[in-house]
Amino acid sequence: MLSVYNLQGQIVATLVNGKLSAGSHEISFDANGLTSGVYFAHLDADGNSYTIKMSLLK
């Protein structure tokens, strides 16, 4: 699962919900409905979790 969260921990977008085949993938994220600020992208894959911090500037 690949999701985007706001600073309050609320999911603002779910970009992938399910399994993808092995290999590289590119996912587009439309942030038009979001305000400027800090967000986190969280990926759960094969029992591992990864989180990155993102800044949205408009």
PDB file of N, H, CA, C and O in Angstrom:
ATOM      1  N   MET A   1       0.841  -1.167   0.000  1.00  0.00           N
ATOM      2  CA  MET A   1       0.000   0.000   0.000  1.00  0.00           C
ATOM      3  C   MET A   1       0.893   1.238   0.000  1.00  0.00           C
ATOM      4  O   MET A   1       1.900   1.287   0.705  1.00  0.00           O
ATOM      5  N   LEU A   2       0.518   2.225  -0.788  1.00  0.00           N
ATOM      6  H   LEU A   2      -0.301   2.185  -1.361  1.00  0.00           H
ATOM      7  CA  LEU A   2       1.213   3.504  -0.833  1.00  0.00           C
ATOM      8  C   LEU A   2       0.194   4.591  -0.542  1.00  0.00           C
ATOM      9  O   LEU A   2      -0.761   4.780  -1.295  1.00  0.00           O
ATOM     10  N   SER A   3       0.407   5.310   0.565  1.00  0.00           N
ATOM     11  H   SER A   3       1.183   5.156   1.177  1.00  0.00           H
ATOM     12  CA  SER A   3      -0.534   6.339   0.998  1.00  0.00           C
ATOM     13  C   SER A   3       0.199   7.621   1.330  1.00  0.00           C
ATOM     14  O   SER A   3       1.392   7.617   1.632  1.00  0.00           O
ATOM     15  N   VAL A   4      -0.547   8.732   1.269  1.00  0.00           N
ATOM     16  H   VAL A   4      -1.516   8.736   1.024  1.00  0.00           H
ATOM     17  CA  VAL A   4      -0.022  10.038   1.649  1.00  0.00           C
ATOM     18  C   VAL A   4      -0.807  10.514   2.863  1.00  0.00           C
ATOM     19  O   VAL A   4      -2.037  10.460   2.886  1.00  0.00           O
ATOM     20  N   TYR A   5      -0.069  10.986   3.881  1.00  0.00           N
ATOM     21  H   TYR A   5       0.929  11.030   3.862  1.00  0.00           H
ATOM     22  CA  TYR A   5      -0.659  11.434   5.141  1.00  0.00           C
ATOM     23  C   TYR A   5      -0.331  12.899   5.390  1.00  0.00           C
ATOM     24  O   TYR A   5       0.693  13.399   4.925  1.00  0.00           O
ATOM     25  N   ASN A   6      -1.206  13.587   6.126  1.00  0.00           N
ATOM     26  H   ASN A   6      -2.039  13.181   6.503  1.00  0.00           H
ATOM     27  CA  ASN A   6      -0.908  14.948   6.560  1.00  0.00           C
ATOM     28  C   ASN A   6      -0.235  14.890   7.935  1.00  0.00           C
ATOM     29  O   ASN A   6      -0.009  13.804   8.469  1.00  0.00           O
ATOM     30  N   LEU A   7       0.085  16.050   8.503  1.00  0.00           N
ATOM     31  H   LEU A   7      -0.099  16.932   8.069  1.00  0.00           H
ATOM     32  CA  LEU A   7       0.783  16.097   9.794  1.00  0.00           C
ATOM     33  C   LEU A   7      -0.062  15.549  10.945  1.00  0.00           C
ATOM     34  O   LEU A   7       0.483  15.149  11.974  1.00  0.00           O
ATOM     35  N   GLN A   8      -1.373  15.529  10.783  1.00  0.00           N
ATOM     36  H   GLN A   8      -1.816  15.854   9.948  1.00  0.00           H
ATOM     37  CA  GLN A   8      -2.256  14.984  11.818  1.00  0.00           C
ATOM     38  C   GLN A   8      -2.389  13.464  11.725  1.00  0.00           C
ATOM     39  O   GLN A   8      -3.077  12.851  12.541  1.00  0.00           O
ATOM     40  N   GLY A   9      -1.736  12.858  10.740  1.00  0.00           N
ATOM     41  H   GLY A   9      -1.177  13.356  10.077  1.00  0.00           H
ATOM     42  CA  GLY A   9      -1.780  11.410  10.570  1.00  0.00           C
ATOM     43  C   GLY A   9      -2.980  10.915   9.788  1.00  0.00           C
ATOM     44  O   GLY A   9      -3.245   9.714   9.753  1.00  0.00           O
ATOM     45  N   GLN A  10      -3.711  11.827   9.159  1.00  0.00           N
ATOM     46  H   GLN A  10      -3.496  12.804   9.187  1.00  0.00           H
ATOM     47  CA  GLN A  10      -4.880  11.457   8.358  1.00  0.00           C
ATOM     48  C   GLN A  10      -4.443  11.122   6.939  1.00  0.00           C
ATOM     49  O   GLN A  10      -3.594  11.805   6.365  1.00  0.00           O
ATOM     50  N   ILE A  11      -5.024  10.072   6.379  1.00  0.00           N
ATOM     51  H   ILE A  11      -5.713   9.517   6.845  1.00  0.00           H
ATOM     52  CA  ILE A  11      -4.740   9.723   4.990  1.00  0.00           C
ATOM     53  C   ILE A  11      -5.415  10.748   4.085  1.00  0.00           C
ATOM     54  O   ILE A  11      -6.626  10.953   4.165  1.00  0.00           O
ATOM     55  N   VAL A  12      -4.628  11.389   3.225  1.00  0.00           N
ATOM     56  H   VAL A  12      -3.644  11.222   3.160  1.00  0.00           H
ATOM     57  CA  VAL A  12      -5.188  12.347   2.269  1.00  0.00           C
ATOM     58  C   VAL A  12      -5.266  11.751   0.872  1.00  0.00           C
ATOM     59  O   VAL A  12      -5.976  12.273   0.013  1.00  0.00           O
ATOM     60  N   ALA A  13      -4.531  10.649   0.636  1.00  0.00           N
ATOM     61  H   ALA A  13      -3.954  10.226   1.334  1.00  0.00           H
ATOM     62  CA  ALA A  13      -4.588   9.977  -0.667  1.00  0.00           C
ATOM     63  C   ALA A  13      -4.055   8.560  -0.523  1.00  0.00           C
ATOM     64  O   ALA A  13      -3.063   8.326   0.168  1.00  0.00           O
ATOM     65  N   THR A  14      -4.720   7.619  -1.178  1.00  0.00           N
ATOM     66  H   THR A  14      -5.526   7.809  -1.739  1.00  0.00           H
ATOM     67  CA  THR A  14      -4.212   6.258  -1.304  1.00  0.00           C
ATOM     68  C   THR A  14      -3.860   6.067  -2.765  1.00  0.00           C
ATOM     69  O   THR A  14      -4.736   6.060  -3.630  1.00  0.00           O
ATOM     70  N   LEU A  15      -2.572   5.912  -3.035  1.00  0.00           N
ATOM     71  H   LEU A  15      -1.860   5.917  -2.332  1.00  0.00           H
ATOM     72  CA  LEU A  15      -2.101   5.851  -4.417  1.00  0.00           C
ATOM     73  C   LEU A  15      -2.066   4.428  -4.953  1.00  0.00           C
ATOM     74  O   LEU A  15      -2.311   4.207  -6.138  1.00  0.00           O
ATOM     75  N   VAL A  16      -1.764   3.466  -4.097  1.00  0.00           N
ATOM     76  H   VAL A  16      -1.564   3.645  -3.133  1.00  0.00           H
ATOM     77  CA  VAL A  16      -1.768   2.053  -4.478  1.00  0.00           C
ATOM     78  C   VAL A  16      -2.356   1.276  -3.317  1.00  0.00           C
ATOM     79  O   VAL A  16      -1.927   1.433  -2.175  1.00  0.00           O
ATOM     80  N   ASN A  17      -3.337   0.438  -3.610  1.00  0.00           N
ATOM     81  H   ASN A  17      -3.685   0.310  -4.538  1.00  0.00           H
ATOM     82  CA  ASN A  17      -3.948  -0.400  -2.587  1.00  0.00           C
ATOM     83  C   ASN A  17      -3.970  -1.825  -3.122  1.00  0.00           C
ATOM     84  O   ASN A  17      -4.942  -2.245  -3.749  1.00  0.00           O
ATOM     85  N   GLY A  18      -2.911  -2.553  -2.875  1.00  0.00           N
ATOM     86  H   GLY A  18      -2.121  -2.212  -2.366  1.00  0.00           H
ATOM     87  CA  GLY A  18      -2.803  -3.910  -3.388  1.00  0.00           C
ATOM     88  C   GLY A  18      -1.386  -4.201  -3.815  1.00  0.00           C
ATOM     89  O   GLY A  18      -0.485  -3.381  -3.641  1.00  0.00           O
ATOM     90  N   LYS A  19      -1.201  -5.369  -4.371  1.00  0.00           N
ATOM     91  H   LYS A  19      -1.933  -6.035  -4.513  1.00  0.00           H
ATOM     92  CA  LYS A  19       0.134  -5.788  -4.783  1.00  0.00           C
ATOM     93  C   LYS A  19       0.386  -5.454  -6.243  1.00  0.00           C
ATOM     94  O   LYS A  19      -0.512  -5.526  -7.082  1.00  0.00           O
ATOM     95  N   LEU A  20       1.635  -5.085  -6.526  1.00  0.00           N
ATOM     96  H   LEU A  20       2.365  -5.027  -5.844  1.00  0.00           H
ATOM     97  CA  LEU A  20       2.082  -4.872  -7.894  1.00  0.00           C
ATOM     98  C   LEU A  20       3.147  -5.910  -8.210  1.00  0.00           C
ATOM     99  O   LEU A  20       3.755  -6.474  -7.301  1.00  0.00           O
ATOM    100  N   SER A  21       3.371  -6.160  -9.464  1.00  0.00           N
ATOM    101  H   SER A  21       2.877  -5.702 -10.203  1.00  0.00           H
ATOM    102  CA  SER A  21       4.410  -7.102  -9.866  1.00  0.00           C
ATOM    103  C   SER A  21       5.783  -6.550  -9.485  1.00  0.00           C
ATOM    104  O   SER A  21       5.945  -5.342  -9.313  1.00  0.00           O
ATOM    105  N   ALA A  22       6.754  -7.425  -9.357  1.00  0.00           N
ATOM    106  H   ALA A  22       6.622  -8.407  -9.497  1.00  0.00           H
ATOM    107  CA  ALA A  22       8.118  -7.008  -9.035  1.00  0.00           C
ATOM    108  C   ALA A  22       8.659  -6.103 -10.128  1.00  0.00           C
ATOM    109  O   ALA A  22       8.325  -6.264 -11.301  1.00  0.00           O
ATOM    110  N   GLY A  23       9.497  -5.150  -9.737  1.00  0.00           N
ATOM    111  H   GLY A  23       9.769  -5.019  -8.784  1.00  0.00           H
ATOM    112  CA  GLY A  23      10.098  -4.252 -10.706  1.00  0.00           C
ATOM    113  C   GLY A  23       9.834  -2.802 -10.375  1.00  0.00           C
ATOM    114  O   GLY A  23       9.339  -2.484  -9.295  1.00  0.00           O
ATOM    115  N   SER A  24      10.158  -1.940 -11.284  1.00  0.00           N
ATOM    116  H   SER A  24      10.560  -2.198 -12.162  1.00  0.00           H
ATOM    117  CA  SER A  24       9.988  -0.498 -11.092  1.00  0.00           C
ATOM    118  C   SER A  24       8.583  -0.079 -11.511  1.00  0.00           C
ATOM    119  O   SER A  24       8.015  -0.601 -12.470  1.00  0.00           O
ATOM    120  N   HIS A  25       8.045   0.878 -10.766  1.00  0.00           N
ATOM    121  H   HIS A  25       8.507   1.303  -9.987  1.00  0.00           H
ATOM    122  CA  HIS A  25       6.719   1.418 -11.071  1.00  0.00           C
ATOM    123  C   HIS A  25       6.746   2.923 -10.880  1.00  0.00           C
ATOM    124  O   HIS A  25       7.499   3.440 -10.056  1.00  0.00           O
ATOM    125  N   GLU A  26       5.923   3.618 -11.642  1.00  0.00           N
ATOM    126  H   GLU A  26       5.311   3.197 -12.312  1.00  0.00           H
ATOM    127  CA  GLU A  26       5.796   5.067 -11.513  1.00  0.00           C
ATOM    128  C   GLU A  26       4.337   5.387 -11.224  1.00  0.00           C
ATOM    129  O   GLU A  26       3.442   4.964 -11.956  1.00  0.00           O
ATOM    130  N   ILE A  27       4.104   6.145 -10.143  1.00  0.00           N
ATOM    131  H   ILE A  27       4.831   6.488  -9.548  1.00  0.00           H
ATOM    132  CA  ILE A  27       2.750   6.494  -9.724  1.00  0.00           C
ATOM    133  C   ILE A  27       2.632   8.011  -9.740  1.00  0.00           C
ATOM    134  O   ILE A  27       3.487   8.703  -9.189  1.00  0.00           O
ATOM    135  N   SER A  28       1.585   8.532 -10.361  1.00  0.00           N
ATOM    136  H   SER A  28       0.890   7.970 -10.809  1.00  0.00           H
ATOM    137  CA  SER A  28       1.336   9.976 -10.387  1.00  0.00           C
ATOM    138  C   SER A  28       0.496  10.367  -9.178  1.00  0.00           C
ATOM    139  O   SER A  28      -0.378   9.617  -8.745  1.00  0.00           O
ATOM    140  N   PHE A  29       0.770  11.541  -8.646  1.00  0.00           N
ATOM    141  H   PHE A  29       1.480  12.150  -8.999  1.00  0.00           H
ATOM    142  CA  PHE A  29       0.043  12.046  -7.480  1.00  0.00           C
ATOM    143  C   PHE A  29      -0.426  13.458  -7.774  1.00  0.00           C
ATOM    144  O   PHE A  29       0.396  14.355  -7.962  1.00  0.00           O
ATOM    145  N   ASP A  30      -1.737  13.672  -7.818  1.00  0.00           N
ATOM    146  H   ASP A  30      -2.405  12.944  -7.665  1.00  0.00           H
ATOM    147  CA  ASP A  30      -2.328  14.976  -8.079  1.00  0.00           C
ATOM    148  C   ASP A  30      -2.635  15.641  -6.735  1.00  0.00           C
ATOM    149  O   ASP A  30      -3.555  15.223  -6.032  1.00  0.00           O
ATOM    150  N   ALA A  31      -1.874  16.665  -6.382  1.00  0.00           N
ATOM    151  H   ALA A  31      -1.126  17.004  -6.953  1.00  0.00           H
ATOM    152  CA  ALA A  31      -2.027  17.338  -5.090  1.00  0.00           C
ATOM    153  C   ALA A  31      -2.830  18.628  -5.204  1.00  0.00           C
ATOM    154  O   ALA A  31      -2.736  19.485  -4.325  1.00  0.00           O
ATOM    155  N   ASN A  32      -3.609  18.785  -6.255  1.00  0.00           N
ATOM    156  H   ASN A  32      -3.685  18.089  -6.970  1.00  0.00           H
ATOM    157  CA  ASN A  32      -4.381  20.018  -6.453  1.00  0.00           C
ATOM    158  C   ASN A  32      -5.335  20.322  -5.305  1.00  0.00           C
ATOM    159  O   ASN A  32      -5.558  21.493  -4.998  1.00  0.00           O
ATOM    160  N   GLY A  33      -5.893  19.325  -4.673  1.00  0.00           N
ATOM    161  H   GLY A  33      -5.712  18.374  -4.922  1.00  0.00           H
ATOM    162  CA  GLY A  33      -6.855  19.545  -3.603  1.00  0.00           C
ATOM    163  C   GLY A  33      -6.228  19.752  -2.235  1.00  0.00           C
ATOM    164  O   GLY A  33      -6.942  19.891  -1.243  1.00  0.00           O
ATOM    165  N   LEU A  34      -4.905  19.775  -2.168  1.00  0.00           N
ATOM    166  H   LEU A  34      -4.324  19.662  -2.975  1.00  0.00           H
ATOM    167  CA  LEU A  34      -4.215  19.917  -0.882  1.00  0.00           C
ATOM    168  C   LEU A  34      -3.647  21.316  -0.723  1.00  0.00           C
ATOM    169  O   LEU A  34      -3.364  21.996  -1.710  1.00  0.00           O
ATOM    170  N   THR A  35      -3.484  21.740   0.512  1.00  0.00           N
ATOM    171  H   THR A  35      -3.715  21.187   1.313  1.00  0.00           H
ATOM    172  CA  THR A  35      -2.870  23.033   0.791  1.00  0.00           C
ATOM    173  C   THR A  35      -1.361  22.860   0.921  1.00  0.00           C
ATOM    174  O   THR A  35      -0.868  21.744   1.092  1.00  0.00           O
ATOM    175  N   SER A  36      -0.640  23.960   0.840  1.00  0.00           N
ATOM    176  H   SER A  36      -1.040  24.866   0.701  1.00  0.00           H
ATOM    177  CA  SER A  36       0.806  23.916   1.064  1.00  0.00           C
ATOM    178  C   SER A  36       1.083  23.394   2.467  1.00  0.00           C
ATOM    179  O   SER A  36       0.344  23.686   3.407  1.00  0.00           O
ATOM    180  N   GLY A  37       2.142  22.628   2.598  1.00  0.00           N
ATOM    181  H   GLY A  37       2.743  22.391   1.835  1.00  0.00           H
ATOM    182  CA  GLY A  37       2.490  22.098   3.908  1.00  0.00           C
ATOM    183  C   GLY A  37       3.351  20.863   3.796  1.00  0.00           C
ATOM    184  O   GLY A  37       3.884  20.545   2.733  1.00  0.00           O
ATOM    185  N   VAL A  38       3.477  20.167   4.923  1.00  0.00           N
ATOM    186  H   VAL A  38       3.044  20.425   5.786  1.00  0.00           H
ATOM    187  CA  VAL A  38       4.298  18.963   5.006  1.00  0.00           C
ATOM    188  C   VAL A  38       3.385  17.739   4.964  1.00  0.00           C
ATOM    189  O   VAL A  38       2.355  17.690   5.637  1.00  0.00           O
ATOM    190  N   TYR A  39       3.780  16.759   4.166  1.00  0.00           N
ATOM    191  H   TYR A  39       4.616  16.799   3.619  1.00  0.00           H
ATOM    192  CA  TYR A  39       3.052  15.502   4.027  1.00  0.00           C
ATOM    193  C   TYR A  39       4.046  14.351   4.091  1.00  0.00           C
ATOM    194  O   TYR A  39       5.251  14.547   3.930  1.00  0.00           O
ATOM    195  N   PHE A  40       3.535  13.163   4.325  1.00  0.00           N
ATOM    196  H   PHE A  40       2.556  13.004   4.455  1.00  0.00           H
ATOM    197  CA  PHE A  40       4.371  11.975   4.385  1.00  0.00           C
ATOM    198  C   PHE A  40       3.828  10.924   3.424  1.00  0.00           C
ATOM    199  O   PHE A  40       2.625  10.666   3.393  1.00  0.00           O
ATOM    200  N   ALA A  41       4.712  10.324   2.645  1.00  0.00           N
ATOM    201  H   ALA A  41       5.689  10.534   2.670  1.00  0.00           H
ATOM    202  CA  ALA A  41       4.346   9.193   1.794  1.00  0.00           C
ATOM    203  C   ALA A  41       4.813   7.941   2.520  1.00  0.00           C
ATOM    204  O   ALA A  41       5.974   7.845   2.920  1.00  0.00           O
ATOM    205  N   HIS A  42       3.911   6.985   2.690  1.00  0.00           N
ATOM    206  H   HIS A  42       2.968   7.063   2.365  1.00  0.00           H
ATOM    207  CA  HIS A  42       4.226   5.761   3.421  1.00  0.00           C
ATOM    208  C   HIS A  42       3.963   4.553   2.521  1.00  0.00           C
ATOM    209  O   HIS A  42       2.878   4.397   1.961  1.00  0.00           O
ATOM    210  N   LEU A  43       4.977   3.709   2.396  1.00  0.00           N
ATOM    211  H   LEU A  43       5.859   3.835   2.850  1.00  0.00           H
ATOM    212  CA  LEU A  43       4.899   2.507   1.560  1.00  0.00           C
ATOM    213  C   LEU A  43       5.094   1.271   2.430  1.00  0.00           C
ATOM    214  O   LEU A  43       6.069   1.182   3.176  1.00  0.00           O
ATOM    215  N   ASP A  44       4.174   0.321   2.335  1.00  0.00           N
ATOM    216  H   ASP A  44       3.382   0.393   1.728  1.00  0.00           H
ATOM    217  CA  ASP A  44       4.316  -1.003   2.949  1.00  0.00           C
ATOM    218  C   ASP A  44       4.536  -1.988   1.818  1.00  0.00           C
ATOM    219  O   ASP A  44       3.696  -2.120   0.928  1.00  0.00           O
ATOM    220  N   ALA A  45       5.685  -2.689   1.855  1.00  0.00           N
ATOM    221  H   ALA A  45       6.367  -2.582   2.578  1.00  0.00           H
ATOM    222  CA  ALA A  45       6.005  -3.629   0.785  1.00  0.00           C
ATOM    223  C   ALA A  45       6.755  -4.825   1.350  1.00  0.00           C
ATOM    224  O   ALA A  45       7.802  -4.671   1.979  1.00  0.00           O
ATOM    225  N   ASP A  46       6.222  -6.001   1.125  1.00  0.00           N
ATOM    226  H   ASP A  46       5.371  -6.126   0.615  1.00  0.00           H
ATOM    227  CA  ASP A  46       6.872  -7.259   1.532  1.00  0.00           C
ATOM    228  C   ASP A  46       7.329  -7.247   2.983  1.00  0.00           C
ATOM    229  O   ASP A  46       8.441  -7.681   3.283  1.00  0.00           O
ATOM    230  N   GLY A  47       6.492  -6.758   3.881  1.00  0.00           N
ATOM    231  H   GLY A  47       5.588  -6.405   3.637  1.00  0.00           H
ATOM    232  CA  GLY A  47       6.813  -6.756   5.302  1.00  0.00           C
ATOM    233  C   GLY A  47       7.724  -5.617   5.730  1.00  0.00           C
ATOM    234  O   GLY A  47       8.084  -5.533   6.904  1.00  0.00           O
ATOM    235  N   ASN A  48       8.102  -4.747   4.821  1.00  0.00           N
ATOM    236  H   ASN A  48       7.810  -4.815   3.867  1.00  0.00           H
ATOM    237  CA  ASN A  48       8.929  -3.585   5.139  1.00  0.00           C
ATOM    238  C   ASN A  48       8.100  -2.317   4.999  1.00  0.00           C
ATOM    239  O   ASN A  48       7.177  -2.250   4.187  1.00  0.00           O
ATOM    240  N   SER A  49       8.442  -1.309   5.803  1.00  0.00           N
ATOM    241  H   SER A  49       9.192  -1.363   6.463  1.00  0.00           H
ATOM    242  CA  SER A  49       7.755  -0.024   5.744  1.00  0.00           C
ATOM    243  C   SER A  49       8.760   1.080   5.465  1.00  0.00           C
ATOM    244  O   SER A  49       9.860   1.092   6.019  1.00  0.00           O
ATOM    245  N   TYR A  50       8.373   2.000   4.606  1.00  0.00           N
ATOM    246  H   TYR A  50       7.480   1.991   4.157  1.00  0.00           H
ATOM    247  CA  TYR A  50       9.217   3.133   4.246  1.00  0.00           C
ATOM    248  C   TYR A  50       8.367   4.396   4.301  1.00  0.00           C
ATOM    249  O   TYR A  50       7.233   4.406   3.823  1.00  0.00           O
ATOM    250  N   THR A  51       8.914   5.461   4.885  1.00  0.00           N
ATOM    251  H   THR A  51       9.835   5.453   5.273  1.00  0.00           H
ATOM    252  CA  THR A  51       8.212   6.737   4.962  1.00  0.00           C
ATOM    253  C   THR A  51       9.160   7.846   4.529  1.00  0.00           C
ATOM    254  O   THR A  51      10.318   7.886   4.945  1.00  0.00           O
ATOM    255  N   ILE A  52       8.655   8.751   3.684  1.00  0.00           N
ATOM    256  H   ILE A  52       7.714   8.719   3.345  1.00  0.00           H
ATOM    257  CA  ILE A  52       9.438   9.922   3.309  1.00  0.00           C
ATOM    258  C   ILE A  52       8.615  11.169   3.613  1.00  0.00           C
ATOM    259  O   ILE A  52       7.385  11.154   3.556  1.00  0.00           O
ATOM    260  N   LYS A  53       9.312  12.230   3.931  1.00  0.00           N
ATOM    261  H   LYS A  53      10.311  12.242   3.977  1.00  0.00           H
ATOM    262  CA  LYS A  53       8.704  13.519   4.201  1.00  0.00           C
ATOM    263  C   LYS A  53       8.702  14.325   2.908  1.00  0.00           C
ATOM    264  O   LYS A  53       9.688  14.337   2.171  1.00  0.00           O
ATOM    265  N   MET A  54       7.575  15.004   2.637  1.00  0.00           N
ATOM    266  H   MET A  54       6.774  14.994   3.235  1.00  0.00           H
ATOM    267  CA  MET A  54       7.441  15.801   1.420  1.00  0.00           C
ATOM    268  C   MET A  54       6.941  17.181   1.782  1.00  0.00           C
ATOM    269  O   MET A  54       6.118  17.328   2.685  1.00  0.00           O
ATOM    270  N   SER A  55       7.429  18.197   1.087  1.00  0.00           N
ATOM    271  H   SER A  55       8.098  18.078   0.353  1.00  0.00           H
ATOM    272  CA  SER A  55       6.939  19.557   1.249  1.00  0.00           C
ATOM    273  C   SER A  55       6.184  19.947   0.001  1.00  0.00           C
ATOM    274  O   SER A  55       6.694  19.809  -1.110  1.00  0.00           O
ATOM    275  N   LEU A  56       4.961  20.437   0.181  1.00  0.00           N
ATOM    276  H   LEU A  56       4.546  20.549   1.083  1.00  0.00           H
ATOM    277  CA  LEU A  56       4.146  20.899  -0.935  1.00  0.00           C
ATOM    278  C   LEU A  56       4.098  22.410  -0.889  1.00  0.00           C
ATOM    279  O   LEU A  56       3.626  22.993   0.087  1.00  0.00           O
ATOM    280  N   LEU A  57       4.582  23.045  -1.937  1.00  0.00           N
ATOM    281  H   LEU A  57       4.965  22.572  -2.731  1.00  0.00           H
ATOM    282  CA  LEU A  57       4.572  24.503  -2.033  1.00  0.00           C
ATOM    283  C   LEU A  57       3.719  24.920  -3.206  1.00  0.00           C
ATOM    284  O   LEU A  57       3.906  24.435  -4.322  1.00  0.00           O
ATOM    285  N   LYS A  58       2.795  25.804  -2.964  1.00  0.00           N
ATOM    286  H   LYS A  58       2.643  26.197  -2.057  1.00  0.00           H
ATOM    287  CA  LYS A  58       1.921  26.289  -4.047  1.00  0.00           C
ATOM    288  C   LYS A  58       2.110  27.772  -4.232  1.00  0.00           C
ATOM    289  O   LYS A  58       1.468  28.374  -5.093  1.00  0.00           O
TER     290      LYS A  58
END
